[in-house]
Structure formats: C-alpha cells, structure tokens
Amino acid sequence: MNDVSTAPAPAKKAGAFLHETVTWVQHWTDELFSFRTTRDPSFRFQSGQFVMVGLETDGKPLLRAYSIASPSWHEELEFYSIKVADGPLTSKLQKIQVGDQVLIGKKPTGTLVLDGLRPGKRLYMVGTGTGLAPFLSLARDPEVYDRFDEVIVTHTVRNVADLNYRDLFEHDLAADEILGELIGDKLRYYPTVTREPFRTQGRITDLIHSGKIFEDLGLPKLGPKVDRLMLCGGPSVLKDLKTQLESYGYEEGSVSSPGDYVLERAFVET
C-alpha cells in the first residue's frame, strides 16, 4: 500500500476545468486505488454527484466521469478508481503522486441524489466495485440521516481485498466525533464477495431474490411503500437490479420526478 499526503495548493481556475493538486494517494490493490485533491472554494456539489476528472495529455484534456467519494461538506475531493492497464486515462491516472495536478470539471451532475427519491423509512445504497464511491459521500452526509430511519450500504466485490472501505463503515464512522452521534445505529454495512470465501457470498441480486440479505440484517423484504434504493455499479448488474426492482413494483425516480429508486448510468471503464 502507498498512503501519502501533503499540504494543499490553490487551484487554477482557467477554462472549463479546475487544476487541483493531489494531496493523498492510496493504492489498495493492483486493480484499485483512491486519491484526494484540493478543492477550490467555488466548487459546489451535492453528495452522490459525479464530475469529470482527468489529466492534460499532449496539451488536451483526457477525462472520464468519477463519482465524488467525499461528502459535500469536506474541504478536499476524494475519488475511487479502477486501474486499467491499457485504459486511455486510468493507465496514466494510477501513476499520480502527491503534488501532481489533475483536472476537475466545474459542473458536477448525476442522478444519485436524495431529491430523486420519494420519502421513505429505509434507504439501501447498493454498490458494486468502485460503484461504492457515491455512497462514501452520501453515508457521511447528515441529510441522509435526517430523511431516513435506517441506512444500509451494500458493497459487492470479487475478492475480499477489494472491500477497501470496510474499516470506514465498520469502525471509523461510529468513532467519528461529529458523525458518530448523528449516525448512531442507523447505518448498516453489508459487504458481499463473489469469488472467494467470505461470511456473505454472492451477487447482490441473488441475495435480494433469496431474501438472505434481509435475514442477515433482520429486516423485512423490500417494499416500495417504505424502502428506497440507490444503485451504482457495472451496466449488467444495474440492468438486473432495475428489472428486479420493477418486478416488485418499484418506479425509477429523478430530480424532476422523484421515485422509489435511482441509478447512475454515467460510468464506463477507461
């Protein structure tokens, strides 16, 4: 692992992008890493949104969409990324070091925001792989706990080593001086692994269908009158989840027309 940090430097504001400075890099595995950058005071976003992030290559911006993993109140911006050996962007981005400059778009957007959901009792944030990123932001947003009595974050990965933010959910948030009291016992974390032995194994769609997730958590099965969901992950799992939820009577929502669940369609591997 590589875990380094430094004092921030001010962002440059020219053009359509902010030029922010890398302050921290964490290489979790050969395929996953996270990094933080400075945040210009003018940059505003809602927890759960994404933004274009990238590098300047041969004088041109090379970009992809990244969910912002830090909450909207945080002074830095955090991102959670895959590493693609021959990816146009991530093959380069994975080599960034503290002090390097990255491009941050000035216009965050996205569907994984609270205003896209109708009121409810429970909120499930269902993430696979780096699709956990928006929920890292939302799980640290006080408004989530104002709106819902229970918050369940699920994270499905291939290998146990890919449960990169496990300590945050199992220990750090409860111990946080500010968030700990606010969150209390409202937040539940449900990690699942598909390719290795683990206490909870299997695809999240199968665990929902069989009811095992609800048995493990001591909760009733999904009901569109009380349960709301946010979904983020690979296209195939999102398609399956969408079909599954709508078979239960769920309606997809948006900011203009709130519903029972929302999903993020913006991401591809690059």
C-alpha positions as MATLAB code, in Angstrom:
seq = 'MNDVSTAPAPAKKAGAFLHETVTWVQHWTDELFSFRTTRDPSFRFQSGQFVMVGLETDGKPLLRAYSIASPSWHEELEFYSIKVADGPLTSKLQKIQVGDQVLIGKKPTGTLVLDGLRPGKRLYMVGTGTGLAPFLSLARDPEVYDRFDEVIVTHTVRNVADLNYRDLFEHDLAADEILGELIGDKLRYYPTVTREPFRTQGRITDLIHSGKIFEDLGLPKLGPKVDRLMLCGGPSVLKDLKTQLESYGYEEGSVSSPGDYVLERAFVET';
ca = [
       0.000    0.000    0.000;
       1.006    3.588   -0.579;
      -0.519    6.220    1.701;
       0.934    9.718    1.427;
      -0.324   13.267    1.912;
       0.843   16.858    1.726;
      -0.331   20.418    2.295;
      -2.765   21.717   -0.333;
      -2.009   24.244   -3.043;
      -4.557   26.642   -4.561;
      -6.452   25.571   -7.673;
      -6.119   27.231  -11.060;
      -9.480   28.253  -12.499;
      -8.812   28.877  -16.189;
     -11.136   27.311  -18.756;
     -13.741   24.635  -18.155;
     -11.691   22.828  -15.508;
     -10.145   23.426  -12.138;
      -6.497   22.420  -11.858;
      -6.373   20.762   -8.447;
      -3.390   19.348   -6.556;
      -3.184   15.736   -5.435;
      -2.886   15.565   -1.625;
      -3.218   11.813   -0.922;
      -2.947    8.551   -2.854;
      -3.900    5.083   -1.617;
      -3.168    2.006   -3.724;
      -5.462   -0.671   -2.346;
      -4.694   -3.496   -4.783;
      -3.209   -3.969   -8.247;
      -6.605   -3.012   -9.649;
      -7.956   -0.341   -7.276;
      -6.789    2.982   -5.859;
      -8.130    6.183   -4.319;
      -6.865    9.742   -4.314;
      -7.742   13.135   -2.910;
      -7.195   16.607   -4.273;
      -7.546   20.157   -3.116;
     -10.979   21.708   -3.548;
     -11.481   25.209   -4.815;
     -13.868   27.152   -2.529;
     -16.064   27.941   -5.539;
     -16.708   24.249   -6.294;
     -20.126   23.138   -5.063;
     -21.795   19.733   -5.401;
     -24.442   17.528   -3.832;
     -23.347   14.323   -2.142;
     -23.788   11.478   -4.659;
     -22.987   13.505   -7.781;
     -20.186   12.864  -10.257;
     -17.798   15.131  -12.102;
     -15.360   14.857  -14.996;
     -11.811   14.127  -13.787;
      -8.655   13.708  -15.793;
      -5.219   14.743  -16.905;
      -3.822   17.041  -19.524;
      -2.137   14.875  -22.168;
      -0.358   16.333  -25.211;
      -1.987   19.660  -24.427;
      -5.514   18.227  -24.399;
      -7.767   17.103  -21.517;
      -8.229   13.327  -21.159;
     -11.288   12.769  -18.958;
     -13.821   10.334  -17.526;
     -16.745   10.602  -15.130;
     -15.998    9.917  -11.460;
     -18.393    9.939   -8.545;
     -17.138   12.190   -5.773;
     -16.408    9.952   -2.799;
     -16.053   12.746   -0.256;
     -19.161   14.364    1.265;
     -20.277   17.785    0.091;
     -19.038   19.475    3.283;
     -15.459   18.167    3.060;
     -12.577   20.514    2.245;
     -10.997   18.043   -0.191;
     -12.288   15.950   -3.094;
     -11.855   12.173   -2.995;
     -12.170    9.677   -5.847;
     -12.151    5.863   -6.025;
     -10.848    4.311   -9.227;
     -10.108    1.114  -11.057;
      -6.774    0.610  -12.813;
      -6.987   -0.438  -16.449;
      -3.531   -1.330  -17.807;
      -4.316   -0.144  -21.330;
      -7.022    2.364  -20.380;
      -6.552    5.734  -22.056;
      -6.931    7.569  -18.746;
      -6.508    5.180  -15.812;
      -3.245    3.761  -17.182;
      -1.862    7.258  -16.553;
      -4.008    8.360  -13.617;
      -2.919    5.404  -11.472;
       0.642    6.798  -11.540;
      -0.218   10.170   -9.991;
       1.676   11.253   -6.903;
       1.165   13.837   -4.206;
       1.802   17.282   -5.660;
       0.669   16.382   -9.195;
      -2.094   18.318  -10.927;
      -5.399   16.819  -12.088;
      -8.299   18.366  -13.958;
     -11.674   18.635  -12.223;
     -14.729   19.682  -14.200;
     -16.645   22.667  -12.904;
     -20.135   21.191  -13.416;
     -20.985   18.218  -11.173;
     -24.152   16.321  -12.037;
     -25.790   12.927  -11.581;
     -28.933   11.092  -10.534;
     -27.792    9.630   -7.191;
     -29.105   12.497   -5.104;
     -31.669   12.476   -2.318;
     -34.046   14.728   -4.216;
     -34.618   11.939   -6.737;
     -36.327    9.797   -4.102;
     -39.745    9.902   -2.506;
     -39.844    9.943    1.299;
     -39.304    6.536    2.897;
     -38.252    4.681    6.021;
     -35.156    2.821    4.835;
     -32.508    3.704    2.258;
     -30.459    0.978    0.591;
     -27.304    2.155   -1.188;
     -26.344   -0.739   -3.458;
     -22.821   -0.514   -4.864;
     -20.611   -2.932   -6.774;
     -16.863   -2.398   -7.220;
     -15.962    1.288   -7.433;
     -19.705    1.951   -7.619;
     -19.369    2.335   -3.855;
     -17.932    5.835   -4.420;
     -21.132    7.935   -4.341;
     -22.231    6.106   -1.200;
     -18.965    7.016    0.521;
     -20.158   10.573    0.033;
     -23.796   10.055    0.957;
     -23.073    7.893    4.019;
     -21.226   10.873    5.504;
     -23.950   13.403    4.693;
     -26.093   14.426    7.708;
     -29.144   14.981    5.491;
     -29.333   11.245    4.750;
     -29.937   10.514    8.432;
     -32.475   13.319    8.692;
     -34.530   11.749    5.917;
     -34.270    8.031    6.759;
     -34.574    5.948    9.914;
     -32.270    3.225    8.590;
     -29.464    3.350    6.019;
     -27.976    0.162    4.560;
     -24.822    0.302    2.424;
     -24.129   -2.856    0.424;
     -20.819   -3.401   -1.371;
     -20.351   -6.385   -3.673;
     -16.840   -7.190   -4.929;
     -14.969  -10.121   -6.454;
     -12.304  -10.584   -3.776;
     -12.084   -9.818   -0.053;
      -9.127   -7.472   -0.713;
     -11.483   -5.300   -2.775;
     -13.543   -4.306    0.299;
     -11.373   -1.225    0.509;
     -13.531    0.979    2.726;
     -14.557   -1.735    5.145;
     -12.848   -0.054    8.115;
     -14.663    3.204    7.402;
     -18.057    1.534    7.693;
     -17.258   -0.971   10.431;
     -15.255    1.313   12.734;
     -14.365    4.843   11.651;
     -17.815    6.369   11.157;
     -19.077    5.199   14.539;
     -15.969    6.660   16.185;
     -16.136    9.988   14.357;
     -16.572   12.878   16.814;
     -19.154   14.666   14.691;
     -20.827   11.987   12.589;
     -20.801    9.183   15.147;
     -23.574   10.605   17.309;
     -25.637   11.666   14.299;
     -25.423    8.258   12.618;
     -25.869    6.259   15.814;
     -27.279    2.838   14.987;
     -28.972    3.984   11.781;
     -26.165    2.860    9.442;
     -25.689   -0.803    8.473;
     -22.899   -2.134    6.243;
     -23.386   -5.305    4.195;
     -20.302   -6.458    2.238;
     -20.521   -9.420   -0.131;
     -17.840  -11.279   -2.096;
     -18.433  -13.320   -5.257;
     -15.178  -15.200   -5.925;
     -13.705  -16.036   -2.506;
     -14.940  -17.473    0.781;
     -16.423  -14.741    2.982;
     -19.096  -14.501    5.644;
     -21.512  -13.253    2.961;
     -21.050  -14.614   -0.549;
     -22.859  -13.984   -3.817;
     -24.191  -11.350   -6.190;
     -26.384   -8.761   -4.545;
     -29.239   -9.563   -6.953;
     -29.230  -13.187   -5.781;
     -29.063  -12.180   -2.118;
     -32.070   -9.893   -2.592;
     -34.010  -12.545   -4.530;
     -33.350  -15.281   -1.979;
     -34.052  -12.941    0.921;
     -30.718  -13.744    2.581;
     -29.706  -10.094    2.891;
     -32.900   -9.364    4.822;
     -32.484  -12.421    7.038;
     -28.893  -11.398    7.806;
     -29.916   -7.833    8.655;
     -33.102   -8.763   10.473;
     -35.193   -6.624    8.134;
     -38.336   -7.261    6.096;
     -38.095   -7.862    2.352;
     -38.170   -4.854    0.057;
     -41.412   -2.932   -0.120;
     -41.916    0.119   -2.372;
     -44.036    1.852    0.265;
     -41.151    2.184    2.731;
     -37.836    1.168    1.110;
     -35.827    3.406   -1.205;
     -32.757    2.388   -3.192;
     -29.773    3.995   -4.879;
     -27.828    1.833   -7.336;
     -24.320    2.243   -8.749;
     -22.094   -0.322  -10.443;
     -21.465   -2.159  -13.690;
     -24.039   -1.947  -16.517;
     -25.022   -5.629  -16.274;
     -25.758   -5.574  -12.556;
     -27.653   -2.287  -12.874;
     -29.798   -3.781  -15.634;
     -30.545   -6.818  -13.494;
     -31.315   -4.721  -10.415;
     -33.605   -2.428  -12.382;
     -35.555   -5.410  -13.738;
     -35.691   -6.960  -10.288;
     -36.936   -3.837   -8.529;
     -39.560   -3.057  -11.126;
     -40.889   -6.605  -10.788;
     -41.502   -5.676   -7.130;
     -43.454   -2.581   -8.143;
     -40.659   -0.007   -7.855;
     -40.602    3.122  -10.004;
     -37.380    4.814  -11.114;
     -37.018    8.405   -9.987;
     -35.242   11.608  -10.949;
     -34.947   15.088   -9.502;
     -37.766   16.268  -11.768;
     -39.929   13.244  -10.896;
     -38.925   11.539   -7.609;
     -39.423    7.780   -7.409;
     -38.669    4.704   -5.331;
     -35.146    4.152   -6.653;
     -32.440    5.931   -8.650;
     -29.421    4.593  -10.510;
     -26.310    6.058  -12.064;
     -25.755    5.328  -15.761;
     -22.734    7.511  -16.395;
     -19.747    5.218  -15.969;
     -17.589    3.166  -18.319;
     -14.150    1.665  -17.765;
     -11.343    3.806  -19.248;
];
